Amino acid sequence: MNFNPLPPIKQAYDTAQDSFRIAKRTLKTQHPQIRQRLLQRTTLETQTLREAERVINQNIQAAEGIFVLMLWATFERFLRDYLQHKGVILQQMTPPDLAQAMYRHFHEEVEFWRPEDILDFLKDSLLKQDPQLAGRAKAVYSFRNWIAHGKSAKKSVSPVSPDSAYTALESIVNILLDNP
């Protein structure tokens, strides 16, 4: 609760991007024997160079969507845990029986709050110095939903890169961590 959970995901994303670059360089290797050795025991081993490059490019896009989804899921869990931790103050009310019941209810209900609503009340409080952060986080959430629910062609969603998702969500996490 007192640390930013997003950097390991960013590091995994950066490593995946490096791996895609290495795979592309492998395909461009001029020596067929070296290329074959480098591709040995991979899914690209039996594909033509053109097909292998197409597969890599497709998977770069898929990986970007997955990393945005991972960033959002981790951010959302952090956010809910943060709010539940803040709600502990409810237990200090009197009478104690009411306080315990209210806290239990609050703790359970936070799990069902809509992310947009959470971001709205953060925008009016902790994010009022930079209210656009809430909008940027909502854009990440919208893109996450589009990815998670099958990329519905019926809904037009602006793409969000893992880098921009990380920047927006990390900024909010850092603000929350600065307000323990």
N, C-alpha and C positions, 0 to 999 in steps of 0.2 A: 504494500500500500504506500510505502514511502519511497518508491523508486519508479522510474520510467520503464514500463515494460515493452516499449516500442523499438529501442535500438537493436535487440537481437533479430527482429523481423527485418529491419532495414539491412542489417549485415547479411542475412540469408538472401535477401533480394539482390544485393550487390554481388554476392558470390554467384548467384544464378546467372546474372547478367554477364559476369566474367566467363562463366562456363559456356554460355552461348557464343561469346566472342571467340573463345578458344576453339569451339566446334566449327565455327565458320572459317577460322584460319586453317584448321585441319583440312577442310574441304578444298582450300586454295593451294595446299601443298602440291608442288609440281612433281614430286617424286611419288609415283603410284605405290611403290613398296612401303615407303614411309607412311603415306596416307592410309594404306590398308592396315598397317600395324597400329596406327593411332586410333583407327575406327574399330579395331578388333573387339569383339564382345560388346558391341553397342547396337542399338536398334538401327543405326545408320549404316552399318557394315554392308548390308546387301542392297542398298538403294543406289540409284544413279546419283551423280553429283547434283544435278538439277533438282531431283526429288528430295534429296537430303537437305538441300538449302531451303526448299519450300517448307519442309517439315520443321526445320529450325525456326524459320520466320513465323510460322503459325504458332509454334509453342512459346515463342517470345511473347506474343500477344496474350496467349492463354495464361502464362505465368504472371504477367503484369496484373491481370484481373484477379488471379488467386492471391497475389500479395496485397492488393487493395482490400480484398475481402478479409484476409488475415489481420491486416492493420486495423480495420474497423472492428472486427470481433474482439480483438485484444483491448482496443480503446474503450469499447462499450462496456466490457467487463470491468475495466479500471474505473470507469465513470460510475457504474452502479455500486461497486465496492466503496468508492469514495463517498457517495451519498449515504450509503448505509452506515458508514463509519461516522459521518457527520450527525446522523440521526440518533446516535447513542445519547446525546444530550436529553432526549425525551425521557430517558430513564431516571432523570434527576427530579422529575415533577413529583408533586404530591397529589393525591395519595399514591403510594408505591404500586399498588395493584393496578391502578389505572395507567400509571406510567409504563409498567411492563407490558400491559395489553396494547397500549398505543404503539410502543416501540416494535413489538412483534408484528403488528399490522403494517406499520410503516416499512419495516425491513422486508416483508413479503411483497408489499405492493410496489416497491421500487423496481422489482423485477419486471413489472408489467407496464411501467411508464414508457410512453413513446419517446424514442430518441429525439425527435424534433421538439417535443415539449421540454425535455431536459435542456437541450441546446438553447431554446428560447429563454428559459429562466436564467441560464448561465449568462446569456447575452446581456440581460438586464442587470446582472450583478457582477460576477467576477470577470466577465469579458467586456464590460462597458468601455474599457480603454481601447479595445479593438473588436467592435461588434461584428466586423466582417468575418472574423474567425468562425463564428457560429454558422454563417452562410457557407463558408468553405467546407466546414465539417458536414453540413447538410448535403452539399454536392457529393462528398465522398460517400455518405450514407445512401444517397440516391443511386450512385454508380454501383455501390456494393449490392443493393437490392436487385439491380438489373442483372448483375453477374450471377448472384445467388439464385435467382429465379428464372434462369434460362435465357437471358438476353432477348427478351420479348421484343420483336420488331414493331409491335404496336406502340411502344413507349419510346419517345425520343429522350435519350439521356446523354449529357455531355460526358465524354470520357475524362477520367481522372488518372493521372499517372501515379505510380507508387511513390515517386519522389514528392509530388505535390501533396498527396494524401498524408505522407509521413510528416511533411513540414507543418501542415495545418493541425493535424491531430497531436503532434508532439508539442506544438505551441500551447494547446489547451492543457495537455497533461502537465506541462511545466508550470502553468499558471495555477493549476489545482495543487501541485506539489508545493508551490510557494505559499499556499493558504491552507496549512494542515489543520 
